[in-house]
Amino acid sequence: MPIALAARLRRLLNVRPGEERVVSLGLAMFMLLFTGYFMLRPVREVMGLAGGVDNLQWLFTATFIATLAALPLFGLLASRLSRRSLLSAVFGFFVLNLLAFALLIQRDPDNVWTGRTFYVWLSVFNLLSISLAWSVLADVFSSAQARRVFALMAGGASFGGLLGPLLGTVLVAPLGHAGLLLLAALLLAGSLLAALSLLRWREREPLNEQRAEQRDKPLGGNPFAGATAVLRSPFLLGIALFVILLASASTFLYFEQARIVASHFPDRTTQTQVFGLLDTLVQSLAIFTQLFVTGRIAQKLGVTVLLVAVPLLIAAGFVLLALSPVFAVFAVVMVVRRAGEYALVRPGREMLYTVVSAEQKYKAKNFIDTVVYRGGDALSGWLKRGLDLLGEHPALAMYIGAGLALLWAWVGLRLGQAQRQREGSSISYAPRDTKPESDPTG
């Protein structure tokens, strides 16, 4: 590529010289991971509806219990293994799980309990694997770098989220569900290789000498250190509350999605097509925002804007749904919520972890992203189900959702302020991002 064209492309994407390879690795890690996940997501949604919309809260509760069971196992591994070994163990375990599910589905594709187990497993896998991938980025990049390139690399997730449903739609007929699981296992293995390459890059170019020496050592502590770290830190507790409110808003909309789609589209094939279409719209909007907008917003206006904008829009969306609960309104609100979460909220949330310790990046972050998130799912799922039983007041759940979204925005505002304060303290690492663009070392 000509030097002038490469320089223009770097400026367009807000990437500094010397960062091209590592940013490409981050893009690949997320693209492969999300392609596999989103290829299987419509299958999970159909399996969830097969048990009845009125039983979704039980699947959410089972997912929370499974997440609780997985937490100490992950904490034990994180305490005893290096970062590279931890990644290999967790991702390798999930690859074996996919192979086992492929075998079970191939033998008995209509087994209800296999479908329910897969629903719960994919919900746990989704949070744990994505949380671990973001932990790698928070460990590899400084806070200043994160503001520029986190959203760009998250664009790989949106591209995977766009490619996955298309692959699933095209390949489900010739490969079957079992074949899709085998392909997802290969994609997950590729994502692992990219993540390991990111860690090796940082080992060659450490942020400081102390981090270079500690990177190959286990994080230490006990299997429950992530939970205790959250309870001891007001900053991490704030992130946990932010995640609970995010999960609550998402769950309210998810249940509304199930109700509206089931009532408007009774055929399973049509349901799968609707879910796939929504995924395609979400990822198309998210990837454009991530590539060209999010990084510049974070760099110029700060993390706070990323954390606050979407909750405010969702609060307005809940009010619209309360006043006009039709599929067209729901589709717009759902697309805005999910695209905004991928393009703004998630990168902003992950930037918060660049100013905490290594143990908190992996253990506390994993606890928040899995147990706290799924706990919020389960509680809000039962709350939404209870509100739905009040048939005389169908809009009540939407107004409560609007209130939760406003509280979510307020917590995001406070977290953004706290992140700015920590960034200048001794907790944050000195940024390697202050060199001029002409410096080839990045």
Secondary structure, 3 states (H helix, E strand, C coil): CCHHHHHHHHHHHCCCCCCHHHHHHHHHHHHHHHHHHHHHHHHHHHHHHHCCHHHHHHHHHHHHHHHHHHHHHHHHHHHHCCHHHHHHHHHHHHHHHHHHHHHHHHHCCCCHHHHHHHHHHHHHHHHHHHHHHHHHHHHHCCHHHHHHHHHHHHHHHHHHHHHHHHHHHHHHHHHHHHHHHHHHHHHHHHHHHHHHHHHHHHHHCCCCHHHHHHCCCCCCCCCCHHHHHHHHCHHHHHHHHHHHHHHHHHHHHHHHHHHHHHHHCCCHHHHHHHHHHHHHHHHHHHHHHHHHHHHHHHHHHCHHHHHHHHHHHHHHHHHHHHHCCCHHHHHHHHHHHHHHHHHHHHHHHHHHHHHCCHHHHHHHHHHHHHHHHHHHHHHHHHHHHHHHCCCCCCCHHHHHHHHHHHHHHHHHHHHHHHHHHHHCCCCCCCCCCCCCCCCCCC
